[in-house]
Structure formats: structure tokens, C-alpha cells
Amino acid sequence: MYLPRRTSLGVLLAAGAGSRFSGSQHKLLAPLKGAPVVSYALSAMVSAGFEQSIAVTGSVALTGLLDGVTEVHNPDWSTGQRSSVLAAIEYAQEHGFESIVVGLGDQPFISADAWQAVTNTDSPIAIATYDGVRGNPVKLSSTVWDLLRSTEGDPDAGARDLIRLHPELVREVACKGNSADIDTTEDLSTWT
């Protein structure tokens, strides 16, 4: 079956258990300035203007938060972040996308501008940097998907092992903003 080529797919990884967060609910659903933590990341991704955006879910339901975003459930979420990246790649291949641009649901301060800057970079792998420190989002072109699949490494490293082993494929993209993530209740209290 022929699929017309589509450009970049916005991907938000939101599958993990958030086990370091000791609050009364999952960290992605914890309130931050009146809205769930994940809602900020979703909003920035959607505002970046992708043809389509997905959220890869697993341990927690994001019911009612995914307005205009397709949910892709990762049944292997407990094995680590890599399985969620691979689920996103599988979805992208099935739907004819040329690249995926991946962000994390627990990073509420990444801007739509950062998503756009990384998306518009002509490189097999593009990584947002904040004051010289690598962060998210990360763009993975379809030209590196098979390479990612065949690269062994830490199952919770997402694409980091691929990036480390193939620096010649990587371009850093300087972005404004803050790539802080919310992993613990202390992280959350810093921002509330």
C-alpha cells in the first residue's frame, strides 16, 4: 500500500510510572499553576503546528487531556523509554511520516518555538540545547530508525545510546527556555 510522505510527527512520551514522584497522584497529573503538568507539554507540542501529534502512554491514562492528540498505548512501557520511542517510530512508519520529534510529558517549560526549531533542522538527528546543555525535543529522521532499532543499550535511554555512538549524525539546536523536568514532589514544589 502506498502512503504519501508526510513531514514530522510530534511525539510526547508519557508512558512511565513516575516512580520517584511521591505525591498522591501520577506526576503527569499533578497540578502545576492550576493545570496538570503534562498539559503544558501537550500544549507546546500542539502549538508547534505538526501535521499530527501523538502521546505515547502506558502507566497512566490521560483521559480528557489529549484534545487533538492521538493516543498510542505502549504495552511494553515498563521496559523503559526506548520501547516508547520504538512505538512512536512504528506509528510514524505506518502513517508515512519522514521524522519524529520527541518531547517528554514531564517537561512543562519547553516552548512551541523549541519544538519548531528542532523540527526545522535539516539533520538526521537534531537535539535542543538550553545554555549549551542537551535536552528535548529530539528529532529522529526516518534515515536513522533502523539504526536505532539495531543499537543495543540501556532500555531506559530512549535514543541516547544512538546519539552517543553516532555524533556525526547529530546537530544541536540552541533554544530558549527551560528543560527542567518534574520527577519528584520537590521538583514540583520548586515551580509552584
C-alpha positions in Angstrom: 0.0 0.0 0.0 1.4 3.4 -1.0 1.4 6.1 1.7 2.1 9.7 0.7 5.2 11.0 2.5 4.3 13.3 5.4 6.7 15.5 7.3 7.3 15.4 11.0 5.2 13.7 13.6 5.0 15.4 17.1 5.6 12.8 19.8 5.1 13.2 23.5 6.4 10.4 25.7 4.0 10.0 28.7 4.2 6.3 29.5 6.4 5.9 32.5 5.4 5.1 36.1 6.9 8.3 37.6 8.1 6.1 40.5 10.3 8.8 42.0 7.3 11.1 42.5 5.8 10.6 45.9 2.6 12.7 45.5 -0.9 11.4 45.8 -1.3 11.0 42.0 0.9 10.4 39.0 3.4 13.2 38.3 1.9 14.0 34.9 -1.5 14.7 36.5 -0.1 16.7 39.5 -1.3 20.3 39.4 1.1 23.0 38.3 -0.2 26.5 38.4 -3.8 25.2 38.1 -3.3 22.6 35.3 -1.8 19.1 35.1 2.0 19.0 34.5 1.5 17.1 31.2 -0.9 19.7 29.8 1.9 22.2 29.3 4.0 19.8 27.3 0.9 18.8 25.2 0.0 22.4 24.6 3.5 23.3 23.4 3.7 20.3 21.1 0.3 21.1 19.6 1.1 24.8 19.2 4.2 23.9 17.2 1.9 23.1 14.3 2.6 19.5 13.5 0.5 17.8 10.8 -0.3 15.2 13.6 0.7 14.8 17.2 0.7 11.7 19.3 1.1 10.9 23.0 2.7 7.5 23.8 1.0 6.4 27.0 1.4 3.4 29.3 1.1 3.5 33.1 -1.4 6.4 33.4 -4.5 7.4 31.4 -4.5 10.9 30.1 -8.3 10.9 29.6 -9.7 14.3 28.8 -6.2 15.9 28.3 -5.4 14.8 24.7 -7.6 17.2 22.8 -6.4 16.9 19.2 -3.6 14.5 20.1 -3.8 10.8 19.2 -3.1 8.3 22.0 -0.7 5.5 21.2 -0.6 3.0 24.0 2.7 1.3 24.6 2.0 -2.1 26.2 5.8 -2.5 26.9 6.1 0.8 28.8 7.5 -0.8 31.9 10.6 -1.9 30.0 11.8 1.7 29.6 11.7 4.8 27.4 13.2 3.0 24.4 10.1 1.0 23.9 8.0 4.2 23.8 10.4 5.7 21.2 10.1 2.5 19.1 6.2 2.6 19.4 6.3 6.2 18.1 8.6 5.1 15.2 6.2 2.2 14.4 3.3 4.6 14.3 5.2 7.1 12.2 6.2 4.4 9.6 2.6 3.1 9.4 1.4 6.6 8.7 4.1 7.7 6.3 6.0 10.3 8.3 9.6 11.3 7.5 10.6 12.0 11.0 9.5 12.1 14.6 10.1 15.0 17.0 10.1 13.7 20.6 9.5 15.5 23.8 8.7 14.4 27.4 5.4 14.8 29.2 7.2 15.8 32.5 8.9 18.8 30.9 6.3 21.6 31.2 8.6 24.5 30.3 9.6 23.5 26.7 8.2 26.0 24.3 6.5 25.6 21.0 9.4 27.6 19.5 11.8 24.9 20.7 9.7 22.2 19.0 9.6 24.2 15.8 13.4 24.9 15.8 14.3 21.3 16.2 11.7 20.2 13.6 13.0 22.6 11.0 16.7 21.4 11.4 18.0 19.5 8.3 19.9 16.8 10.1 19.2 13.1 10.7 19.2 13.8 14.4 18.6 17.2 16.0 18.7 17.9 19.7 17.5 21.0 21.5 20.1 22.6 23.8 19.5 25.1 26.6 22.5 27.2 27.6 24.7 24.5 25.9 23.1 21.6 27.7 21.3 18.9 25.6 17.7 18.4 26.3 14.4 17.9 24.4 12.8 17.8 22.0 14.9 15.5 19.8 14.2 14.9 16.1 14.9 11.5 14.6 14.7 11.2 10.8 13.4 8.0 9.2 17.0 7.5 7.9 18.1 6.6 11.5 15.1 4.5 12.6 16.6 1.1 11.6 19.9 2.2 13.2 18.1 2.9 16.4 16.3 -0.4 16.3 19.7 -2.2 15.9 21.6 -0.2 18.5 21.7 -2.1 21.8 21.9 -0.2 25.0 20.0 0.9 28.1 16.3 0.3 27.7 15.5 3.4 29.6 17.9 5.6 27.5 15.5 6.3 24.6 17.7 7.3 21.7 20.7 8.5 23.9 22.8 5.4 23.0 22.3 6.0 19.3 23.2 9.7 19.7 26.3 8.8 21.7 27.5 6.2 19.2 26.8 8.4 16.1 27.8 12.0 16.8 28.3 12.6 13.1 24.6 12.4 12.6 23.7 14.9 15.3 23.1 18.7 15.1 22.5 20.7 18.3 19.8 23.4 18.1 20.2 26.3 20.6 16.7 27.0 22.1 15.4 29.5 24.6 13.5 28.3 27.6 13.9 25.8 30.4 14.2 22.0 30.0 13.6 21.3 33.7 11.5 18.2 34.3 9.3 17.2 37.2 10.5 13.9 38.6 9.8 14.4 42.3 7.4 16.3 44.6 10.4 18.5 45.4 10.8 19.4 41.7 7.2 20.3 41.6 7.3 22.5 44.7 10.2 24.5 43.1 7.8 25.7 40.4 4.6 26.2 42.4 
